[in-house]
């Protein structure tokens, strides 16, 4: 009974250590408590990683436009029925078989 409990606790500790230890060791960022805007100016390099407090999205307008052009080129042209052209083609076919 005690051996099973000890093995279970040991497995939990090993699993938690296997997950948390690499994360803690590899995380080289520094939590910044002061406002980032007072510490850095536009164009300057940060000494440490700066973490955003919230997720933000950046839209690359050039890449978006390029993807739109590629998507537009991949669409097949729309087919238009022309009654005049249809009659001409039917007349040509009829002329071949008469």
Long-range contacts (C-beta under 8 A, 24 or more apart in sequence): none
